[in-house]
């Protein structure tokens, strides 16, 4: 394989876009958490059920095995299909970014 072919292959794979660290990759339908990629179901009903199940499990986070980490994960999965949850997630992301930015 030539250097030019490798360069073209790499740029096509990355697409020149910033790599996601957290969220949903809509082109591959995967949940991205750092370097971990978890495939989501193709069915909308299954994704909504999974998101609601994660939120309910997160509310029971004081029990063993379940945890409060399930709440944000459930909201991220639901935000893929429900516009109301997507708006909440985006507002939170903007608020969090402004909060973490140093003053001045």
N, C-alpha and C positions, 0 to 999 in steps of 0.2 A: 504494500500500500504506500502511495507517495505521501509526502508531507502535505501537499495541497489537499488530497483526499481526506487525510486525518483532520485537517483544520476545518474543512467543510462539514465533516461528520460531527465534530465537536460543537461547532457553532449552530448546527441544525438541532442538535440535542438540547443545548442550553437556550437556544433562541435569543441569545443576547439579553435575556430577562434576568432579573435578580432572583436568586434561588430563595424559595420559601423556607422559612424555619418553622412556622406554625400556621396551621389553617388547612384548607382543602384545595387540592390541585384539581380544578374542574376538568382539565383536559384528560387526566388519567383516572379521575374519580377515586382519589386516594386522600386519606387524612395524613398530613405531614406534621410530625412532631420532631423537630431537630433533624437527625439523619434517619429517623424511623418513618417508614411509609406503610400505612395500613389501608388495604383496599376496602372501599365502601360497597354495600349492595347496590346493584343497578336499579332495583325497584324503589320508587319514591316512597311507597307505603312501608317498605322494610327500613329505609333510612329514617323516616319519621318515627317509626316504632323503636328503633335503636336509640335515637336521640331522647325520646321520652323515657325509655327504660334507664338510660344513663342518668337523667335528671332525677328520677325517682330513687335510683340507687344512691345518688349523691346526697339526697335529703336524708337517707338512712346511713350516712357516713360514720355515725358513732358506733355502728355495729362492726364486728370483725369482718375482714375481707373487703367489705364495701368501704368507700372513702369519699371524702369531700372533693377529691380530684375529679370525680365523675361529673360534677356539675358543669364546669367550664367545657369539658369535652362534649357533653350532651348538647350544650348551646351551640358549639361549633358545628356539630353534625346537623342540628336542626336549621342552622342558618343557611345551609346549602339549599334548602327547599322552601323555607318560610321567610317571606320578605320582612315581616315584623321583627323576627329574631335577628335577621341580617342587619337591620337598622340599629337595633340595640347593640349588637356586637361592634359595628363600626363606630358608634358613638363612644362606646367604652374604649375602643382602641385609640381614638383621637384624644379622649380625656387622659388616658394613660400616657400617651406620648407627650402631651403638653405638661403633665405632672412630672415626668422624668427629665424633661429638658431643663438644663441649668438656667437660672435667671441671668439675663443680661446677654 
